[in-house]
Amino acid sequence: MTYAITRIRTLLTLERAIDLVTLVTSLLVANSLYVFHTFTLEAIAFLATWYVLRAAVRFVALRRG
């Protein structure tokens, strides 16, 4: 059990945690707000949202610490 916890801690760095949280947040935003009736536009809007959100959170989180 302790090996599994240690393995998870080594795999879950701050950058990966930020990526995971912003990915889920961007999916929720895209699912609830973006209705372009084309997959391509919605995918581009989702990726742009994820990029901007991830950059903002990384800037704030990594600057502090």
C-alpha positions as CSV (number, residue, x, y, z in Angstrom):
1,M,0.0,0.0,0.0
2,T,2.8,2.4,0.8
3,Y,4.4,1.7,-2.5
4,A,1.3,2.7,-4.3
5,I,1.0,5.9,-2.4
6,T,4.7,6.7,-3.0
7,R,4.3,5.9,-6.7
8,I,1.3,8.2,-7.0
9,R,3.1,11.0,-5.2
10,T,6.1,10.8,-7.6
11,L,3.8,10.8,-10.6
12,L,1.6,13.6,-9.5
13,T,3.8,16.7,-9.7
14,L,2.5,20.3,-9.4
15,E,2.5,20.7,-13.1
16,R,0.5,17.5,-13.7
17,A,-2.0,18.4,-11.0
18,I,-2.5,21.8,-12.6
19,D,-3.0,20.1,-16.0
20,L,-5.5,17.7,-14.7
21,V,-7.6,20.3,-12.8
22,T,-7.6,22.7,-15.7
23,L,-8.5,19.9,-18.1
24,V,-11.6,19.0,-16.1
25,T,-12.5,22.6,-15.6
26,S,-12.2,23.3,-19.3
27,L,-14.3,20.3,-20.2
28,L,-17.1,21.5,-17.9
29,V,-16.9,25.0,-19.3
30,A,-16.9,23.7,-22.9
31,N,-19.8,21.3,-22.2
32,S,-22.0,23.9,-20.6
33,L,-21.2,27.1,-22.6
34,Y,-20.0,26.2,-26.1
35,V,-22.8,25.4,-28.6
36,F,-21.4,26.0,-32.1
37,H,-23.1,23.0,-33.7
38,T,-19.8,21.9,-35.3
39,F,-17.3,19.6,-33.6
40,T,-14.4,21.5,-35.0
41,L,-15.3,24.9,-33.6
42,E,-16.2,23.4,-30.2
43,A,-12.9,21.4,-30.1
44,I,-10.9,24.5,-30.9
45,A,-12.8,26.5,-28.3
46,F,-12.2,23.8,-25.7
47,L,-8.4,23.7,-26.5
48,A,-8.2,27.5,-26.4
49,T,-10.0,27.5,-23.0
50,W,-7.7,24.9,-21.6
51,Y,-4.6,26.6,-22.9
52,V,-5.5,30.0,-21.4
53,L,-6.7,28.6,-18.1
54,R,-3.7,26.4,-17.7
55,A,-1.3,29.2,-18.5
56,A,-3.0,31.5,-16.0
57,V,-3.1,28.9,-13.2
58,R,0.6,27.9,-13.9
59,F,1.6,31.6,-13.8
60,V,-0.1,32.2,-10.5
61,A,0.9,28.8,-8.9
62,L,4.5,28.7,-10.0
63,R,5.2,32.3,-9.3
64,R,4.2,31.9,-5.7
65,G,6.1,28.9,-5.1
